[in-house]
Structures are given as structure tokens and as C-alpha cells.
Amino acid sequence: MCAPSFARLMGVMLCLGALSCAFPVPSKAQTEIQALEFPYFTLRNRTGSDDPADFYGGERSDLKAGACRVEELDLGVLAPLADMAPNFLREELLRVQTVEEADPGAILDRLEGTAGARGRALYVHGYYISFEKGCRRAALLQQNADLVGRFLWFS
């Protein structure tokens, strides 16, 4: 192969290589969750905040129920790094997007209809966990344990 042809071929190969780096493939960690919604029960007080992460406070109140929606933080070009992050950091890549209250009876009826023969699963988080952090952890548990449709979280 003559020198100009070889140089042209190498130039094309370098351009193709640069293009493949310009459009990163989403990480496995980022494509597994994307968005999850699940029912909850809580005895926490409403704060009056418009921010879903601060919808409930740390004080006790009457029984409330609803659905919590969690979505993964878009890391853009840094998404491939999420694959290398330890599992305990995965919850930090999640954000509470919505908290919508609903009738507790309706939540239980819906859960009974979707749980099937495998039965319902109740998750109660530990002490000193905010509603927001508990919601993120519940999303990971539901996804990792394949509990979609039969999962209820209590905070």
C-alpha cells in the first residue's frame, strides 16, 4: 500500500474511533432502573414542600398512602462510570421525582390484584432514614429482588 493511501486509511480509522467515543453507550447500571414507581404507607407528617424529596418530614402523623416514583440521575457522558461504582452508591444515582397520595384501601386492592400467587412483599426501612432516602432504597430493593407488582414500602 502506498504512503498516501495508508495515511488516508489511518485517518478514516481515527475519525471512526473518535466518533465511537463521542457517543458513549449508556452504562448497564443506568439502563437497568431508569424509572420505578411503587406504593407506600407512612405515618410521617406532610411538610407542605413542593419538592418531592421533602414531601414528608420526620414527625409522626396519621396513616397516609400513595405512590413514590424514582428516576435515575442522568449522568450524560459520565454514565459508563456508573458500571464501576460500588453497589452501595447506586442509590445516590436515584432521585425522587413524584410522591402522590392515594387512598390506603385503593393501594391494598391494587396490590392484591397485581401480586399474584407469589404474594405481597412488605419492606420497612431502618431507623434514622428520611422518606426520600427510604424511597430510593425501596426502588433498588424492588428492582433487585424482582418485586414489581407485589411490593409495598412502609416508612
C-alpha positions, -999 to +999 in steps of 0.1 A: +000+000+000+014+034-009+021+060+017-008+084+008-034+056+007-022+042+041-023+077+056-059+082+043-069+048+057-054+056+091-072+090+090-105+074+084-100+048+111-090+075+136-122+095+127-143+064+132-127+057+165-132+093+177-169+091+167-174+060+187-161+078+218-183+109+211-215+088+216-210+068+247-231+037+253-253+040+283-240+021+313-256-011+324-263+004+358-282+033+341-302+012+318-315-012+345-336+011+365-345+043+346-378+048+365-396+029+391-429+035+409-443+017+439-469+021+466-460+032+501-477+036+535-463+061+560-470+076+594-449+107+586-461+143+586-466+163+555-442+192+552-460+213+527-429+213+504-433+212+467-401+192+464-410+155+463-378+147+482-391+167+511-428+158+509-428+141+543-408+151+574-396+132+604-425+138+627-453+112+632-488+117+620-519+097+608-517+070+582-511+081+546-505+061+514-496+067+478-471+061+451-434+071+450-417+075+416-379+073+415-358+080+384-322+076+377-300+107+376-288+114+340-250+113+341-246+121+304-211+113+292-201+100+327-227+072+326-201+045+319-186+053+353-218+041+370-209+005+360-177+008+381-194+023+411-199+000+442-235-012+447-240+009+478-235+040+457-263+031+433-289+047+455-271+080+452-278+080+414-315+080+420-339+109+426-374+110+439-395+126+411-430+124+424-449+115+456-486+112+450-510+103+479-539+079+474-565+061+494-549+033+515-577+009+506-572+015+469-535+008+473-541-025+490-568-035+465-544-027+436-516-047+453-538-077+458-547-076+421-511-074+409-493-096+435-505-129+421-496-163+435-462-151+447-479-129+473-471-094+486-438-082+499-435-055+526-403-035+531-398-015+563-366+005+564-344+010+594-342+039+619-329+074+610-338+071+573-356+100+557-386+094+535-365+104+504-336+081+512-360+053+521-378+058+488-345+055+468-336+023+488-370+008+482-367+014+445-334-006+444-348-034+465-379-037+443-357-039+412-330-061+426-354-086+442-379-086+412-408-075+433-426-052+408-463-055+412-462-071+447-440-046+466-453-023+494-430+001+513-436+013+548-418+044+561 
